[in-house]
Amino acid sequence: MKIAFFDTKPYDLTYFEPMAEEAGIEFSFYETKLNERTVSLARGCDGVCAFVNDTVNAAVIDALVDMGIRILALRCAGFNNVDMRHAKGKLTVVRVPAYSPYAVAEHAMALLLTSIRRIHKAYIRTRDYNFSLNNMVGFDLHGKTVGIVGTGKIGRVFADICKGFGMKILAYDKYPSALDGVTYVTLDRLLRESDIISLHCPLTEESRHLIGHETLPILKKGVVIINTSRGGLINAEALLEGIKSRRIGAACLDVYEEEGDLFYEDNSGHILEDDVLARLISMPNVIVTSHQAFLTSDALYNIAETTVGNLMAFFETGKCENEVLLSHL
């Protein structure tokens, strides 16, 4: 079994190589991302393994099918970068639906605490032996209202963390569950009443720009926005407008709408051509991390184990319980 592995990072090798050897899978590791220009690297392989910023559009899918490739194994939960409608009946797409909800939820809370307690600023100050507390005033989480959009596994873990801080929890989900201490409301009410909004939903046409120019006016003044899900949930230009107008008090972003050519790469020696991202990073009340919420040893192990298991199941039985279906859209 030969699999072309795109967008490889050193930590991928640490976890995938030993599991591949044990399973009898031959991975061809490529640092480049999968797209129309690089898809030819998969020639001669039985399958392809891709990540969040690989581009699997109609042209890439057709090229893979022409090479005789039958499976695309995503080593992530999201699949918004895949043209699923075009893939139907041509290419089986599998994913890792749950690698570690704790990793992502804990990162969301880490971003929030860092922002509101000015920990990142304190770290920089004290390294210069500046122990002044001027402009370092934060606020308590206890008693504040947090709005959680999406109460899947990650959203539920984040809700549990918020309960520990004594927060009032509002939630919005198309398919609500009975969760203790969580009050489901309309999206409009959540946006209007929340002191903090944390996004934990998939990116679909319906959820795209959930935070945007239209919703900006109804947000509670000074709201803190957290996004550890998908960048497209927030219109970046509207976010910048909201911060400049003081409607949004702070933003904690692990994802960005146009992150594809930037995140996971060292661009420190280059001029950043994305003016919106550059301006967001320059804001004193914005924290950006590079799509690293998933990055724990526990999660990386689970991602490798599930991905290898998905491939083995498909080639042994022709089926996989983690196959992405159109009903998931």
N, C-alpha and C positions, 0 to 999 in steps of 0.2 A: 504494500500500500504506500503510494507516494503522494505526499501532500505539499503543495506550495504554500508557504507560511509568509504572509506579507506584514509589513510594518513591524518588524522584529526589533525588540529592545533587549538589552542585556538580561534584564530580570525575566523575560520570557524564556530565554535559553536555560536559566537556572531551574525552572520548574518543568518545562516541556521536554527537554532532552532526556532526562532519566525515565519519564513516563513513556515517551515514544519508544525508547529502546526496549523497555519491558513489554510493551504492547506489540512490537514488531512493525511500527510505523516509521517510514523514512520521511522526515521533514526536510524540505529545502527552504532554509531560512533566508529571507530577503529583507533588507532594511527599508527598501522603497515601499511606498503605499501602492495598493492595487487601484488601478484606473485604466482608462482606455490605452494609455501609452505603455503600461507595464504588464498588461494581462498576458502577453505572449510568454512571459516567464513561467507560466503555469503549464506550458505545452509539455506533454509527456507525463503529466501527473494524473492521479485519480480523483483528486479533490483539492479544494482551496480553503485556507484558514485566513480569516480577515478580522479586522478590528473596527473601532467606531468611526475612524476618519478615512477608511478605505471607501472608494466610490464603486458601488456595484449597480450601475445603471443598466438600461436596456442593451446598450452596445457591449458592455462588459459581459453581461449574461449571455448574449448571443455568441460572443467570442469563446466563452468557456464551454458552452454547449457544443460548438463546432469542433472543439478539441476533444470532445468525448467526456468532459468532466460532468459528473452527476450530482456532486454535493458541494455546498458552501457551508463551512463550519464557522460561525461567528463566535469569537471568544469574548462575548459581552452579552448583555441582556437586551439592549436596544437594537432595532433593525431598521431605523428610519433612513439609513444610508443605502438600503437595498430596494430596488424596484420590485416589490413583492408581486404585484399584479402581472408584470412581465415574466417573472420567474415561474409563475404557476404552470405546472405541467411540463416544465423544461428543466428546472434545477431545484433540488431539495435544499432547503435552507434550515439549518439547525442553530440553536443558540445556547447560552448559559443563562437560564432564567433567574437563578439566584445563586450568587457566588458568596456574598456576605453582606446582607442588609445592614449588619452592624457597622461595617467599615464605612459605608456611605453616610449612614445616619449620624455616626459619631463625628465624621468630618464636618458635616453640616453644623453640628453643635459647636465644634471647635472653631469654625469660622465665625459663628455668631458671638461666642464669648470673646474671641480675639478682637472682634470689631467693637463691641459695646464697652469692653473694659480697657480698650486701647493697649492691649498687650504687645502688639507689633510695634507701636510707637515707643513703649517703655523699653523694649528690647534694644532698639536703636539708641535711645537716649542713654541708657545706663552703660552701654559699651563705650560711650564718650564721657563716662563719669558725670553725666548730667542727671541729677536725682530730683529735679524740679517736678512738681505735680501740676503745674499750670497746663490748662487745656487737656487734662486727662480724666475729666469727670465722665463717668458712665452712668448706667442705670440698672436697677434690679430687674431680673427676669421674673421673680416671684410676683404673682398677681397680674402679669401682663397677658394679653391675648395673642396666641399664636394661631395663625391660619395655615393648615396643612392641605395642600392641593395634591391629592393622590394618596390613598391609604392602602397601597399594596404592602409588601413585606417591609420595604424601606420606610415608607411613611408611618407604618405602625410602630416600628422601632423608634423612630424620631418622636412620635407621640409619647411613647413610654418614657423617653429621656426627658421630655418637657414636663411630664407629670412629676418627675422627681424634683423639678425646680419650682413646683407649685404654680404652674401656669394654667390659664384657662385655654382650652383647646377647641377650636372650631375646625371643621374639615369639610372638604368637598371632594366627591368622587362619583362618577357615573354609576358605580355599583357599590353603594355604601354597605358597610358591615356593622354588626352590633359590637361596638368597642366601648369598654368601660371608661368613663371620664371624657369621652369625645362627643361633641355635638355636631351633627351634620347640618349644614346650612346651604343656601344657594351660593353660587360663586360670587354673585354680586354682593351679598351680605358679608361674605368672608373678606372680600377686598375692602369693603367699607369699614369694617370693625376691627381688623387685625392690626396689632402693633408690630407684629413680625409675620412675614409670609414666607413659607418654605415650600419649594416646588419639588414634588416627588412623583410626577406623572410622566407617561411616555409622550414623545413628540408625534402628533398626528396633525392632519390638516385642521382638525377641530381645535386642537390645543396650541397651534402655532401662534406666537405673539399673544399669548394669554395675558402677559403684561405688555401693553403697547400704548399707542397714542390715545386709543379710545377708552382704555381703562384707567389711564393716568389720573384724570380728574377726580375719580371716585375713591382713590386710595386715601387712607388716613394719613394726615400730614405727619411726616417724620417716620413713616414706616420703614422697617428694615427688610430688604428682599434677600432671600437666600436661594440659590439655584445650584443644585448638585445633580441635576437630571440631564437635560439636553439644552444646549444654548438657544435653539430656536423657540423655546417657550417665552423668551423675552426679546422684544424689539430693542436692540442695543441703542439705537438712536433715541428712542423714547425714554429708555432708562437714563441716558445722559441728560436728556431734557428735564426729567423728573428730579435728578440730583441737582442740577443747576438752579431749578426753581424752588428747591428745598422741599418739594412734595415728598421725595424719597430721602429719608435720613441717612441711609447707608445701604450698601450693596455688597453681598458676599457671593462671589461667583467662582465656581469650579469649572464651569463650562461657558462657552461663548459662541454666539451665532455663526461667526466666520472663523472658527478655530482650526479648520482642517489643515491649512498649510503652516500653522504656527505652533500649536500645542504639541508637546512631546519632543520638540526640537530646540536646540540651543541657538537662539537668534541674537545672542548678546553682542555679537560683532557686526550686526546689521542694523540699518535704519528701518524702523517699523513703519510699513506703508499703510497699515490700517489705522487711520486717524481716529476713528471712534474708540478702538481699543486703547490706543495711546492716551487719549484724553481720559478714559475711564481709569486707567492705571495711575494717572497723575493726580486723581482726586484723593484728598486725604481721608475720605469716608468710604472708599472702595477697596476691597481686598480681592485679588484674583489669584487663584491657584490653577495649575495647568492640568485639569481633568485628572486629578490624583486621588479623588475621594475613595476609589476602589483599591488603592495601592497599599494593601497590607499583605503580609506573608500568608495569612490565613486565606484571604481572598484569591491570591495568585495560585495557591495550591489547589483550591476548589475549581478555579477557572480551567487550569490544566487538566485536572482529573475529569471534569465534566466534558470538556472538549474532546479529549481522547476517547472517553466512553461513548460520546455521540458518534464519532467516526467508526468505532468498532461495531456499535450496534447497527449502523446503516450498512456497512459492508458485509456483516454476518447475516442480517435478517432483512435488509431492505427497508427497515423502519426505524424510527427513533422517537421516543416520547417527547423530546425537546424540539420537534420540528415546528417551524413557524408556519402558521396557516393564515389564510386571508381573514378568517374570523377574528384573528388577533388585532387586525388593523382598527 
